[in-house]
Amino acid sequence: MIVQAEAFVGIIYFIVAENFLEKPTALGVPLGALLLFFWVMRAIQENKSSGQQSVSTRRSVHAGFSPSTESIPLVGEVDDSVVTFSASATKAAGGRTIFSFTIKLRESGTFFVAAGQLRSGRLSRQHYGVTQVTGSRGETISGTVSSPEFSSGKWAIGAYRTIQDVELA
């Protein structure tokens, strides 16, 4: 009796599902294909939203580094009203530590982006690097800074008006 009931449910499901999902919508696309499309798009969107990083957090992507955040001020750096960091990360390559960054300029001009190992609110004299960026107000600039490799401790990145403003420890 149970086998007959399961067979009956299977036949009803097959008839309803096949007819229902194959009927074209007003767009001329079968309903099953439309539902599948929306399901796939939703899954992609959920995957993207779960994988996004907060733009206010600077994260290290190198094992052994502690994450650094924008709440770590560096001596002499300009504040967020002048240059805003939207992303930064690190990786080790060929005996160097490479810092990638994206900044938005709130003022036009030339700035120096310095990054390296953090020591007492300053960058380590042995493990830091600097690059120059120039742009107009509202411009978004991405780039990299290279320093001698280090694999432990906190790292930091900041923007300065002049190279002399970069204080080292």
Number of C-alpha atoms within 10 A of each C-alpha: 6 7 8 9 10 11 12 12 12 11 12 12 12 12 11 11 13 12 12 13 15 14 14 14 13 8 8 9 12 15 18 18 14 16 12 11 12 12 12 12 12 12 12 11 12 11 11 10 10 8 9 8 11 10 11 14 17 23 21 20 15 15 11 12 18 15 17 19 17 17 9 15 15 24 16 17 22 17 13 13 9 17 24 19 22 17 17 25 21 25 17 18 11 8 10 15 24 21 25 17 21 15 21 19 23 17 15 14 12 15 21 20 25 26 31 30 26 22 16 10 15 24 25 19 14 14 19 25 22 20 15 16 16 12 16 14 13 13 13 16 15 14 14 18 21 22 20 17 19 18 15 12 13 17 28 29 30 27 28 23 18 14 15 9 14 21 16 18 12
